[in-house]
Amino acid sequence: MTTATEYLHRVEIFRDLPMEYLESLFHGLRMRECRRHTILFTPDEPAERLFILKSGQVEIYRLTESGKRLVTRRIGPMGIFGEMSLAGQSMQGCFAEATADSLVCAATREDVFKLLTQKPHVAIRLLEAVGRRVQVLEDQLEAVVFSPVRVRLARFLLGNARPHGEIEGYTHADIGDSIGALRQTVTETLSEMQAQGLVEVGHRWIRLLDRAGLTELSGGGKQG
């Protein structure tokens, strides 16, 4: 069975470090097997931790005022997430939940601080990773400001649908809050999408009927 340090050696930011160094640095670090629906992180977590996902999938989400889930990120294998200022990671107000059986390991602030002070080139890689995340966030903000509602709505639907295409529990007001649109506008746009055969809309549920069409729509040009 692959050990935690053997797995860490495969992650991009650690790949050039000698195995012996990783062993000494992360001594005692263990893989954790998490069944689907395991909560890995909550907004009330008292300590900074950095998670590295070996296999499976994790969703980062917030809860709306009505208690519904709003997914902000999906983490796949080799992904890094958690609450740690040293690594430029923030999950303020967020939950992290395994949405498939997963293998994860977690490092403490002390682990990461030791690594960054002893291996500056790893710090540079982390900064590059943080820079990429900032660019993604800037692109998302630009999309909210400049993209038409139908484009933002298509992106929301694709990003929050379950594997079989279902989205449940969101009111049109919840969706509007997440994409920066009025509830009435969301309702009208969903009706248009349903007429076009892209989605089926029910009471607090939406089913994607044409992912390809929604994907094409989500890449629409920027308009005022």
N, C-alpha and C positions, 0 to 999 in steps of 0.2 A: 504494500500500500504506500502511495506517495505521501511523504511527510510534509508538514507545513513549510519548512524551509526549502524543500525540493520544489514545491509549487511556487514559492516566492521567487525562486531563482528564474522562473519562466516569465514573471511579470516584467514588463518593459523597463520600469524604473530601477529594477534590481538586477537585471540580467548580467551585468559585467562584474558583479561582486562575487568573490570566492565563496564557495559553499561553506567553508569553515568559518568565514566571517559572519555569514548570515546565521549559522548555527549559534555562534557566540552572542550575536546581537539580539536575536529573537529566541533565546533559550527559553524553553518552556511553552512557547506558543503552540497551540493545538488547533487542529481542524475541528470545526463543530458541524455536526450533521443536523440540518434543520428540515423538518417536514414542512410541507406546504401549509401556509397560513401562520407560520411562526413569526412573531413580532420580534424583530432584532433591535429596534430603536424606537423610542417614544420621545415626545417633546420634553418629558420630565427627567430624561437621563441626566444623572449628576456629573458624570465624568466624560472627558473627551476620549473618543475611541475612533480608530480608523479600521474599517472593514475591507477585506479583500475577498472577492467572490471567486471561488474556484470553479464551481459548476452550479447550474440552476438559473434562477431569475429572481430579482428583487425589485419591488416597486417602492418608490419614494412618493409619499402622498400627504396631502393635508385633508382635514375634515372641514366641510362647509358648515355654515351656521345651522343648517338642517341636519347635520351629522352624516352627510354623504361624502364619499371619497372623491378627491380631485387629484389624479395622478400627475406629478410634475416630472418624474424621470423613471425610466426603466433601466435597470443595471443587468448586464449580461456577464458571462464568464470573462475573467481577467479585469472586471471593473472594480473601481475603488470608490468607496463612499463612507460617510460618517461625519461626525462633528469634531473638527480639529483645525484650529486656526493655523497651526504650523504647516499643514499641508494644503491650506486654502480650501478646506472642505467645510461647508456649513449645511446643517439640516434644521435650522431654527424653525420650530413649529411643525416639524414633519415627523411622520412615522416611516419606518422601513419594515416591509413585510415580505417574506419569501412567498412567491406566487407559484413556485414549483419546488420539489425536493431539492435542497441546495447544500453545498459545502462551503463554509466561510471560515476565515480566521480573522482575529481582531488584534490590533496592536494598540498599546497605550501611548499617551503623549510622551512618556519617558522613553519608550522604544524609538519613536520617530525622532525625538530631539537628539538622541544619541547618534542615530543614523545620519541626520543632516549635518551635525557638527563634525563628524568624523569622515564623511564622504560628501564633499561639496558638490560633486557632479550629480549625485542623486538629487540634491536640492534643486539644481538647475532643471533636471527632468521634471520634478514636481512643479516648478514654476511654469514650465512649458505646458504641462497638463492643465494647470489652473488657467493659463492664458487661453487654451482651447475652450475651456468651459465658459470663460467670460465672453468669448466670441459667440458661442452658442446662445448665451443669455441675451447678448446685444441683438443677435439676429431675431430672437423671439420677440424682443421688445419692438424692434423695427416692424415685425410682422403685425403686431397688435396695432401699431400706430398707422401703418400705411396699407395693409392688405384689406380687401373688401371682406365683409362679414362672412360671405359664403366660403371664402378661402380659409379664414380662421376657424369657422365651424367644421369644415372638412378635416382640418388638421386635428381639431379636438376629438372628433369622432374616431379617426384612425388611431389616435394616441391613447384613447381610453377604452376602446372596444376589447372585449375578451376574445380568446382565440377563435371562437365560433361566430364572432361578430355582434355579440349582444352588449348593450350598454344599459345598465339598470340603476334606478334610484335617483337620477338627476332630474330636478325640475328645470324648466326652460330658464327660470331665473338663475339657477345655479350655473347653467352653461353660459348664460349671458355674463355673469360675474367673472367667469374664468377667461372669456375671450374679449371682454370689453365691449359688450353690446347690450341693447335693451331687450327685455324679455319678449316683447311683441315682435321685435326684429328677428329673434331666434325662432319664434314660432312660425313666422311667415317664411323664413328661409328653409326651415325643415319641411314645410308644406310643399315648397317648390322642389326640394330634393326628392320628396316622396313622389311627386307627380312625374319626375324624371326617371323614377325607378332606381334611384341611388340608395334609398333607405325605406324602411317601414317604421312608422311612428305609432306608439301606443301610449297608455297612461304610465308615465315615468319609466318608459323603456323605449329603446331605439334598436333596430336591427339593421346592420349594414347588408345591403343586397348587391352592391357593385363596388367592391374595393378598388378595382382598377379605375373606375370613373371618379371615385373620391380622391384617389391618389393623384390623378391628372388634375383635378380641380384644386387640390391643396398646393400644387406647384404653380398656380396661376400668377399672372403678372401683377406688379404693384400698381395700385390705382389710388386715387384720392377718395 
